[in-house]
Amino acid sequence: MANLIEKLAESVPSWGAKLAYGEKSTLGGHDLIPVALVGFGFGGGEGSSEMPDGGLGPAGMGVGEGRGGGGGGYAVPIGAYVGGPDGLEFRPNRIALMVVAVPVVTAVGLALAQIIRAFRGSTQS
């Protein structure tokens, strides 16, 4: 299992570039290169249990075992590079950018609130 996860993790960087920048296509005489925010995650687990002195656990068993693994990914289309007379120009997908920005802005706001709260607490002491 660990070997499979290591192989997947090693190949992700090559996937990321291909998925983040899609294949060039032509539409209405303009070259388009789609751009996406891409993320992947993989994980695995393993477990074992033995009861001391041959004791039995709550289910009447003395030995346990477990394994697990999983992975996933996402891609959010954030825009496209469009070729024109002046060269490539990035045209954002505004709805997707808002979807991506909301969690980032929320996290920054919460972090700043914690920093300000900690700073106020240290100056009052």
N, C-alpha and C positions, 0 to 999 in steps of 0.2 A: 504494500500500500504506500509506504513512504517513498519508494522508488518511483511510483506513478505520479505522486504529487510533485516530486522534484523535477521530473521530466516536463510536466505541465508548466511549472513555474519557470523553467528555463526557456520554454518556447513562447511565453506570453509577450516578451518585448517585441518579437517579430510580428505577432498578431496585432499588437497595439498600433503600430505605425500603419499597417495596411487597413485596419478598421477605422482609425481616426481620420485618415485621408483616403476617401474612396477612389475608385477608378474614374479616370477622366472620361467625360462623355460630352457630346455636342448637342445643344438644343437651340434651335433658332439661329444658328450660325455663331453661337457663343460657346466657348469651352467652359465646362463646369467641373469643379473638383469639390465634392461634398466633404464637409468636416464634421466630426462628431467627437464628443467627450466620451471616452471609453474607459471602463474600469473592470477589473477582474479580482476575484478572491477565491482562494482554495484553503481547505483545512482538513485536518484528519485527527483522529483520536484513537486511543487504545486503552484498555483497562484490564485489571486482573484483581482477584481478591481471594484470600484464604483466611479461614477462621482459625485462630490459635487453639492449640490443644484439641484439634479435631471437633471443635464445637460446631453447632449448626446455626445458620442464620435464620432470620424470621420466616423465610419460605421453606425451611427445612433442608436447605442445601448448604454445603460447606465450601464450595468453590464457585467463583464467578469469572466471567470472561466477557470482553466486549471489544468491538472495533467499530469504526465509523469513518466516514469521509464525505466530503461534498465540495461543491464549487459553484460558482455562478459569475455572471457578468452583466454588464449593461452598456448600452450605447445611446447617447442623447444627441440627435442631430442639431448642431449649434449654428450651422450656416453653410456657405459654399463660397469658394473662390470662383469668380466669374471673369473670364477673359474678355477684354474689350480693346478698343483702340489705344487706350493708355496703359495696357498691361493688365495684370491680375488685380482684382479688387474684391475684398472680403465683404460679403453681404450676409449679415447675421439673421438667424431665425429668432426673432425677438421673443416669441412665446417660449421656446426652449431655453433661451438665455435667462428668462425670468424664473423658469422652473429650477434651473441650476443655481441661480443667484440667491433665491430665498433661503435655502439652508445655510449657505455661506454667510449671508448677512446676519441671520439669526445666531449662528455660532459666534461670529465676531462680536455681536451685541452682548451675548451672554458672557463671553470672556471679558469684555471691557467692564461689564457690571461687576464681575468678581474681582477684577483688578482694582477698581475704584473702591469697592467695599473693603478690600484688604488694606488699601492705602489709608482710607479713613480710619480704620481700626488701629493701625500702627501709629498714626499721628495723635490720636486721642489718648493713647496709653502713656 
